[in-house]
Amino acid sequence: MNGAKGRLRPVSVAGLTVAIALCLAPAAFAQDAAAADDPFAEDPFAEGAFDAGAGLGSFGGSGGASEASAPYLPASSEAKIEYLVGGTATVSASAYVNGDFDGYAGSSAASGKLFAKVSVPDRGSLFASYVFRQYFFKGLTSGGPVAYGAAASLSEPSLGLSELYYSFDVKKAAFFRLGKQLLAWGPSFFWTPVDFVNAERADPLAAFDGRSGTPGLKATVPLGMANVVAFADFSRSVANGQPLARDPADALVYSARADMALGGFEWGVSGSVGRESQGKAGFDFSGYLWGTTVYGELATAFDHSGYDPYSQVALGFSRALGDLKKWTLSGEGLFNSDGATHDATELQAGFLSGEITPFYAGKWYANASLKAEDLLFAGHDATLSATANFSDRSYQARFQQDIDAKGVPPFTLVVAYSGGGEGKEFTGVAGDGALEITLRARLEF
């Protein structure tokens, strides 16, 4: 249903250093488009988040360029060049134990996302982010879950470009972004039916958003109580590294979204169309009702040559409990008409090829979670959650503890159990009754 995930390619540590340096080099071509460039973005790597968070955990400052170094800049702009460099890094160790407890796989790695941004008033801003992974250890015992014993280099890191785009505005009335980018499109957290623009579905259980962006042009026009966003997807203009031998306009996919605040809720409508792509339409809402945050998305894809029509509906809620509001109960569900029951071979082949997307393989899903803040002491959060595929009756239960105490590096401990029978969505990789134990430290800078 959705595109395959972008692959990371091995590079040297020196290559990573050069890549980050190149992100900073084009300072002459950037402008701060401000948070209004993407009024819907909630991604911590979204452009507006950097502008709003300058100086809060990221390296940032004024360029202080002289006339000799930047003679083309007006004197009033010389001290306003802004640079931001930062990211999120995780260092983790994981063990996967099969249901018979007669074998296990283990791994340890550092992974994360690095960004760099440079802005020049009245000219634009250039932003780039990379995802990386470096394994420190990987092992597999006899009888262990083979899927977790895949080959990995311990000498060379993997590095992949996540986003690279240029942003600018026209008199603060319209905001544009050209390049490879990730977009926030719809209010749902776990399942995102109206996300017609990103090449990959977000992984709701991932430690950070490591997806690869979609190349295209985005335009945002704020209209007071409403906002309009349009996106032209360029990704299909090239196949196997070569431009297509036809009118490029035939390969483009055009998407648009409009949302409005009305009656205490935010309402949104979306659409996507292209001469050679499947037409789609979506509707979503989010708001506060009877002390509970509620949201939902509805998407329909129409019949098209080579594509079957389908519908998806996601509904969710979140409610704070107790006098101190330290407990939060959340739930979300999905109906996916395109889903089906697959055997283990179909699932593994589909996941590898991208023809089947995790959490979208079946027709009926649900997720429920209960989170406690400051459970045993300040800085100790605990979350108990479960996700089920009702089509094949498989599930995964997770217990996650986040510790952020004085004198101790922030870390997360996750224990997950997968069940429901062999060869199903949540058991096809590690097996029925498998356990996953992960200890992860997180650094944000």
N, C-alpha and C positions, 0 to 999 in steps of 0.2 A: 504493500500500500504506500509506503513512504520510502524515500531514497536511502541508500546504504550509507553507513557512517563513513566520514572521511578518515583516511588512514594516515597515521603518523609515519614519517620517514626518518631513518637514523641520520643524525648529524653529529659533528664533534662539539665539544664544549666551546671551542673557539668559534664555531659557526653560530652557536647561540649568542655569544658575546657580540659578534658582528651584526647579527639580526637585530638585537636590541639597539645597537648603535645606529643602524640604518633607520630605525623608527624615529630616532631623535633628530636625524640630520636635516629633514626638509622643513626647518622652522619657518622659512620664508613663505610657506604656502598654507599656513594654518590660521584659523580664526575660531574664537570661542562661540559656538552656536547656542550656548546656554541650555538649560534643562528643557526649554520649550522646543528644542529640536526633536525630542521624542517624549511628549507628555504622558505616554502610556507606559514607558519602560519602568520595570521594577528590577531588572537584572542589575546586580551590583557592578557589572562591567559596562552598563549602558552609558552613553556619552553624558547625559545629564547628571548621572550619579557622580562622575568625576568632577564636573564643574561645581556641584553642590558640596562635595567633600574635599575640596582642595585644602591641603594642610592637615587633614585628619587621617593620618596613617599612611599617606602617600608623600613621596618626595615631590615638592612643587615650589615654584617661585617665579620671579620676574627675570627676564633674560638680561636686562641691563645692557643691551647692545649699544655700542658706540657708533658714531657716524662712519668710522672706518670699517667696522665690521658689518654694518647694515645701512649703507648710504641711501637705500631706496625707501626707508621708513620715515614717516613724519616724526619730528622731534617729540611730539606728544605721545607717540606710540612706542618709543624706544624702550621704556621701562615697563611695558605691559605685556611683553612676550611671556607666555606661561608654559612651563614644562611640567609634566606629571609622569612619574614612573612608579610602578607598584605592582601588586598582584596578590595572589593567594597560593600558598604552597602547603602541601600535606606530605608528611612522612608516615608511612603505615607499615604494619606487619599483619598478615592475614593467614589463617589456617582454615582449611576446608576438610571436614571429616565426613566420610560416607556413612550411610545409614547403618551399616553393619559394624562400624567402628573397627574395621580391619585394615584401614589404610587412610592416608591423608595427603593433602598437597599443601605446601606453604610458600609464601612469597613475602618479600619486603621491597618497598619502592618509595621513591619520592616522585610526586607528580603535582601539577598545578597549572596556573595560568598567569602569565606575565603581560603587562600592558605598558605602553608608552604613548603619550599624547603631547603635541605641541600646538599652541594656539597663538595667532597674531590677530589683533583687532582689525576688523574691516577687510580681512583677507580669507580667513577660513581656519579650520583645524584639521590636523592629520592624526589619526588614531590607528594603532596596531596592537594586536594581542596574539600571543602564541600559547599553545598548550604543550606541556612537556611531560615526559616520564622517564625515569631512570631506575632500573631494577638493581637492587643490591644482592638479592638472594632469590632463588626459585628452586623448589625441590618437589619430588613426587615419590611416594613409597609404592611398593607393590600392592595392588588392590585399591590404590587411592583414586580419586575422581580425575580421570585422564584429561578432561576438558580444562582443568586448571593447571596442567603441566605443560602447556604450549611453550614452544621455544621463545626465549627472550635473551637479549644481549645484556651482559653485565658490564660491558666496556664502553658502549656507545649509547648516549641518550636518544630518545625519540622526540622529535620536535615537529609540530604542525601549526600552520597559520590558521588562526581562528577568525580574526577579523582584520581588515585593512581598508579604511575608507577615509574620504575627504568630505568635510561638512562645511556648509556655508549658508548664509541667509540673504534674503532680499528685503532690506529695510525692516527686519524683524516681523514681516508679515507672512513670509513663507520660508520654510527651512528645508534644506536639501542635504542628502547624504548619498554619495556615490562610492561604490566599492563593495567589498565582501563584508557582510554584516549579519548580525543576529537581531531579530525584532521581537518585541513583546506584543502578542496579538491575542487578546482574550484574557478573561479573569481567572480561569480555572488553574489549579495547582497540579493535580496528578494527571488528569487527562485533558487534552487541549484540542477538541474537535475543530474549532474555527481557525486553528493555525494553518493557514494556507500558504505561508510564505517561507518558513524555515525549511531547509532541506532535510533536517532530522528532527524527530520528536525529542523533547527534553526528557532526560532520565530523572524522575522525581526522587530517586534514592542516591543519586551521585553526590559526592562531596563538593563538587563545583561543576559549573557548566562548561564542559569541554567540547561542545559541538563546533563544527565548522560552519561558518556563515555562508549566506547565499549572495552571489555577485548580482548587483542590481542598483537601481536608482530609487531612492525613497524621497517623497515630498510630503511635508506636514504643513497644514494650514490651520492655525487656531482661529475659531470663530466664536469667541466668547464662551457661551455655555456648551458649545459643541466643538469638535475637532474632526478634521478629515485627513486621512493618511492614504497615500497612493504608493504602490510599489511596482516597478517593472523588473521582472526576473530575467537576467541575462544568461542563466546557467545552461540553457538548452541551445545556445547559439554556437556552441563548440561541441564536437563529438570526437572522442579519441585523440584529443589534442589538436584537431584541425577544424577550421571554420566550416560551417555547413555550406554546401554549394547551392544556395537558394536565397530568397529574400530573407534577411535576418528577422524581419518583423514577423514572419510566419512562426518562428521558434520562440518568440517572447511570450511570457505569461504575465498578465496584468492583474494585480490585486488591489482592492481598495477597502477602506474601513472608515466608518463614521460612528462617533459615539457622542452621547448627550446626557447631561445630568438633568433628571426630571423626577419630581416626587420623592426625593431622597434616594433614588437609585441611579445607577449609570446604565444606559442602554446602548447597545452597539449592534451594527449590522455590517456584514462583510461579504465580499464577493471575489471570485477569481475566474478569469476567462482567458483563453488563448486559442488561436486558430488550430493548433495541434495538441491542445491540452484539454483535460476534463473540466467542464464548468462546475463551479461550486458556489454555494450560498450559505451564509451563516448568520446566526442571531445569538446575542449573549446579554446577560444582565448581572449586576452585582449590587448589593446594598445591605442595609441593616433592618431587620424585622424582628420585633418582639425580643430584643436583646440578643439576637443571633445574626451573625454575618451569613448571608446566603448568596449563592451565585450559580450560574448555569450557562451552558453552551449547547447550541443545536446547529448541526452542519448537515448539508445535503449535497451529494455529488451526483451530477446528471449523467445520463447515458451518453457515451461517446465511443467512437471507433477505438477498439482496443481496451476500453475501460468499462467496468460494470458500475451501475449506479449503487450508491449506498447512503445510509444515514447514520449519524452518531449523535448521541445525547449524553451530556455530562451534567450532573447536579451535585452540589456540595454545600456544606455548612461548617461553621466554626462558632463555638460558644465558650466564653470564659465562665468558670464555675467558682463557687465559694465567695465568701465575703472579701477576701483579698485578691480574688481573680488570679490565683496562681495555678489553677488547673484549667486546661483547655481541652475540650472534646471536639473532635473534627471527624468529618466523614465525607466521602465522595464516591459516586458510582458512575458507571459508563454502560450505555447500550451501544453496541457496534454491530450493525446489520451485516457488515462484511466479514465478521468473525466466523470461525468454525472450530471444530475439534480436530486437532492434528495429532499424528503419531510422532514419536521421538525423532525419527529420521527427517520427516517433513519440517519439524520445528528447527532442528539444528541447521539444515540446509537453508531454510527460509531466513533464519536470523543472520547467517553468514552472508547471504546474497543481498539482504535488505528487502526481500519480498515480503517478509513478515517482520513486523516491528514489535519488540517486547511490550507487553501490557495492552496490545491491540490484536493479539492472535485470536482471542475468543469473542463471544457475543456479549456476555454479561460479566461485569467486574464490580468490585466494591473494595474500598479502603476505609478503615476506621483507625483512629489513633486517640490516645489519651496522654497528654503531656503535663508534667508537673514542673514548675519553676521553683528553684531553691528548695528542693525536696528535703534533703538532709542538712544542708548548710547553704549559705549564700554562694552562688556560683555552681550549684549542682542541679542540673536539669535532667529529667528522665522521661523517656517517651516509649510507650508500649503501643505497637501498631500491628495491623494484619492486613494483607492484601490477598484477595481471592479471585480466581478465574472460575466462575460458576459453570462455564461451558464444559471444562474438563475436570472440574472439582479439585483443582490443585490450589495450593495457598503457600504463603510465606508469612511467618510471624517474626517480628523484630523487637528487640529490647535494646534501646540506645541510651547511653548515659554520657552527658556532656559535662566536663569538669573544667571550670575556669576559676581557680582559687589562687590566692596570693602566694607567691613563692614557688608555684608549680606551673610548668608550661601547659597551656590549654590543650586538652586531649579529649578524644571520643572513644568509647568502648561500645562495639556493636556485637550482639549475639543474635543470629538469625537461624531459624529452623524452617525447612521446606518439606512439605508433605502433600499427600493426596494420591499417591500411587506413582509407579514408575513411568517414565517417558512422557510426562506432561509438562506444561509450560514452566512451572516452578520447580520441577524435579528432573527435567530432561538433561540438565548439565551435570549436577552433582549427585543426583539420585534421590530416591524417596528417603525421607528421614535424615537428610544431610544437615550438618551444622556448619555455620560460618562464624568465625570469631575474628574480629578486626580491632586492632588498637591503632588509633590514628591521632597524630599531633598536627595542629593547623597553625600556620603563620600567615598573618595578613599585614601587608606593608604598603 
